[in-house]
Amino acid sequence: MSARQTAAVVDLAAAGWAARLDARALTADERRALDAWLAADVRHLGALARARALLLSRLDAPFPVGAPVTTPAGSAAPGRVPLPSRRGLLAAAASVAGLAALGAGMRQPAARQAYSSAVGEVRHIPLDDGSTLTLNTDSAVTLADEAGRRLVYLERGEAFFEVASRTDRPFVLRGPLVQLATNDGACCARLNPGGAPGGTMTVAVVSGTVAVEGAPSALAETLERATGRDWTVRGGQDAVLAAAGQQVSVRAGGAGHGTLVSVETMAPGALDRALMWREGRLAFAGETLAQAVADFARYSRRRIVLASDRLAPRHVSGLFNATDIDGFAHAVAVAFNAKYRQEGDVIILYD
């Protein structure tokens, strides 16, 4: 094994040897192969020790249980539940056949399609299976069919998914922190960069039921593409269900706390307002002017700057064209008895 191989490749091989050692005694040929692998690189012995320790700790420890957030009927009460890391469980599942497939016999990754939208653009994309995808401003996704699932990777921005019912091929949306799975219905997912590590993610469920669980590790991704098998651990206490009219908020929980998910029922009318961007409009119902200005900034290279402390906390209500930044600035100036001027790509609102 070349010393130039990445740590991920070393860890993957170590996971396979750890799973094999845990499952049974090695044959003489396997023992010689393991000795040769250990001698090939100084990193291998440490990687194997870490993999075995991680495997044992994950198999012995139960999943952490958070505040209850779902009921059998699918309704949810506000609360938080930590979603555990899956790396140890996936390492335990790594098999001899799976590792062998990483060599000359590795399957090629499924073909992928990338879609993106420009700043200020709303893009509607029909999918082959009858589902539809709508991208908000400055958004990007990658689509793939892998291991019997329709996979969508949300790379940035916001996307609305209306999923055609397919009980044999679930629709899976993956973000940096979590993945969502459903067989039908519709939802809107938005990545919010900054703040907590990995940012935050919000998901508004329009119809159907969406299952939320921790995102698979890089190891799971590698094994899926190599073997064509689904290596994602499903079910158990780390799954959260969200029904129509509910919003899921996701953020990193910090060291030792996995991913935190909260579920809440949206106020009447809030969901409709949140989805007005699909028609190229922004709807406000009491948001502060500072919040409204931040929303408009997503749709234009131009910016509004509030040069008065009096203006930022004022509340805004109304329906506006998302790309008409001049019209919005004029409406605000009239409503709040303010003035505005333009300096290059910046509109300054002041007293």
N, C-alpha and C positions, 0 to 999 in steps of 0.2 A: 504494500500500500504506500502510495506516495506521500511524502511529508507535506506536500502542497495541498492535500485534500482538506476541505473545510472542516471546522469543528462540528458542523451539522452532520456531515457524512460520518465522521468518527462516532458521534453520539448515536446515530442510527444503527450502525453496525454493533455498537456496544449494547444497545437495547435488544437486538436480536439474540446476541450471545447470552445476555442476562435472562431473557425469556426461556431460552433453550435449557440453560442450567437449572432454572427453577422448575421446569416441567419434568425432567427426567435425567438419568445419567447419560453422559456422552459416550458414544462409541469410540473405539480406538482411532478411527479415521477423523472423527470430529475433534477429539482431543488434540491430535497432531495439527489439525487446521487451526484450532484455537491457539495453540502454542506458537504457531507461525505468525498468526495475526498479532498476538501480544508482542512478539519480538520485532515486528516490522516497524513499529513507531512507538516512541517513548510515551506518547499520549494515551495509548490504548489501555494500559493497565489502570490508570486513573479513571478513564471513561467507563470501563467495565465496573469498577468499584462503585462509582456514582450511580450507574444504571441499576445495579443490584440493590443498593440501599434505597433508591427511589422506588423501585418496584415493590420492595417489601413494605416500605412505609405507606404506600398508596393502597396496597391490598389489605393492610391491617387496619387502616384508619377509616371510619365512616365519613360519609359526606357531611359537611356542616349544615345545620338546619337553621334557616332564618325565620323571620316573622311570616306567618301564613299569608299568602297573597291570593290564593285561588280557592274556589269551592267546586264540588263535583259538577255543579250546573254550569261552571265556566265563568261565573261572576268573580270579581276580584275586589278585595279591600285594600286600601293603601297600606304599604309595608315594604320592607326591603328583604331580599334574600341574597346571600353570597353564592356565586357560582364558582365551584372549585376548578383549579387547573387540571387539564386532562393529560398532561404529558406522561405522568407515571402510568396511568391506565393504558394509554396507547402503547407505551413501551412494553408493558406486560403482554399486550396482544400481538406484538411483532413476531412473525413466524419464520421458519426456515425458508418456506416457499416465497414469502414476501421479500426476504432479503435476497434470495437468489434472483428474483425478478429485477432487482436493482442493477444487475450486471448486464450481460449482452442480451438477455431475453426481455429487458424492460419494455413494457408497452409505451407507446408514444402518448403524451398528454392529449386529451380531447381537444378538438379545434375550438378556439375561443373567438368571440366577437367583442370588440370594444366600441362603445358609444360614448359620446361626450356632447356637451352643449356649451356654447359660448356665453360670455357675460351678457345678460339681458335676453338670452334666448330661452324659450320653452320648447322642448322637442318631444314629439309624440312618436313612439316606435312600436309598431305591431310585431309580435313575435310569432314564430312558426306554429306554435301549439295553440294559438288563439288567445294567449295572454297579451296584455298590453303594458307598455312601459312609458312613462312620461318623465322626462328629465327637467328639473328646474334649472335656473341660471347657473352657469359655471359648475356643472356636475359631470361625473364620469362613472361608468359602470363597465364591467366585463362579464359577458355571458358565456356559459359552458354547460354542456350535458356530460355529466360524469357519474359513473356508478349508479345509473338509473335515476338520477335526480336532475332537475333543472336548476342550475346554480347561477346566482347573480352576485358578483362582488361589487359592493358599493365603495368606490375608490374615494370620492369626494362629493360634497354637495348634498342634493336632495332628490329623491325619486319616488314616484307614485307607481305602485304595481297593482294591476287588476288581473288576478290569476284565473286562468281557465281551469275548471275542475278536472283533475287527473289523479284518481286514487292510486294508480300504479307508479306515478312519478311525482313525488312531492316537489314543491317549489321552495327553494332554500335561498335566502338572502344572507350574505355574510358581510359583516363589518369588522373593524379592528378588534372589537371587544366581545361581540356576541354574534350568534347566527339566529335567524328566524326561519321557521318552517311552517308551511300551510299547504293544504290541498285545494283550497278555493278561497274566494273572498278577495279583499283589497286592503292595502295598507300604504302608508306614506312614511318613508324613513329619511331622516336627516342627520348628517354628520356635522357636529359643531366643533371645529378645531380649537385648540388652546385650552387653558385652564388645567384640568387634571391630565395626567399622563395618558396619551391616547385620545384626548378630547372626550366628548360626550356624544351620545346618540339618542335621538328621540324617535319613537315609532307611534304613529296614530293609526289605530285599526278602524277601518271604515265598515267592513263587513267580514263575516266568517270568524274564525278563531285562529290566532297566531301563537305558536309555541316559541318561547325564547329560552335559549340556553347558551352556555359559554362557547366562544368560538374555538374551533379545532386548532391544535398546535401545528407548527410547521412540519412536525413528524407525521401527523395525520395526512396533511396535504401530500407529502411525498409518497406515502404508502398507497393512498388512493390512486394517484396517477400511475404508480408503478404496477399495481396489481389489479386495478379495476374493482377493488372491494371497498365497501364503506367502513371506514375505521372510526367513525364518530360514535362515541358512547351516547346512547339515548335513554330517556326515561329516568326514573329515580327522583330524588328530592331536589335536584338542581334545575328542574324544568319549571318555567313559569308560563301560564296561559293568560292571554289577553283577548277579550271579546270586543265586538263592535262597540264603538263609542268610548273606548278606553285608550289611554296613552301610556306607553312604556318609556321610562327614562333610564338610561344606562350610563354608568361611569365606572372608572377604575376605583377599586376600594382601597388602594394603597397596599403596602407590603403585608402579605399574609391574609389579606381580606378578599382576594379574587376580584370578581366583577359584581358590582351592586346594581340591582334592578328594582325600580319602584314602579308600581302600577296604580293609576288613578283614573277615575271617570271624568271625562271632559265636561265642562259646563255647556248647557244648551247653546247651540249656535257656534261654539268655539271651533268645532271640527270643520264646519262649512267655511268659516273665515280662514282657517289655516290652509285650506285647499284652494282658495281663490287664485293662487299663483298659476294654477293650470289654465286659467283664462287670461293670464297676463296682468292680473290685478292684485293689489294688496288691500286687505280689509283690516281696519283697526276699530277697536271698541274699548277705548279707555286706556290704551297703552300710553306711556310717556312719549313726549316728542323725541327724547334721546333714543328710545327704543325704535321708534318709527324711522328715524334718520338712519339707524344701523341697518334696518331691513332694506331701505332704499339703496344703501351702499352696496348690497349684493348684486344689484341689477345694472350698475353703471360704473364706468371708470371715473365718472365725475363724483364729487362729494359735496355734502352739505355740512358746514361747520356752524355750530351754535356758539356765537360770540357773546352770549348773555346768559348768566346763571339763572335768570328769571325764566328763560324759555325751556330749558332742559326738562324740568319736572312737570311741565304743562301736559294735560291729557289730550289725546287725539282720537277722534272717531270719524269714520268715513271710508269710502271706497275710492281707490286711486289707481291710475294706470302705473304699473310697476316701473316703467321706463321713462315716465314723464316727470323727471326730477324738477324741471322748471315749474310745471303746473303745481306740484306739491309745495314747493317753496313759496309760490305766490299765495296759495290757499292758506298756508300757515301764517304768512305775514299779515294777511287780511284778518284772519280769525283772532290773532293774538296782538294786533296793533303793533306789529314789528316792521322792520325794514330789511331789505336784502340787496346785496350787490354781488356781482360775479368777478372773480379774479382768476383768469385762466380756467382750469377745470374745477374750481371750487366756488360754491355759492355760500356766501356768508350771511347768516341771519343775525340781526342785532337790533337793539332798541333804538 
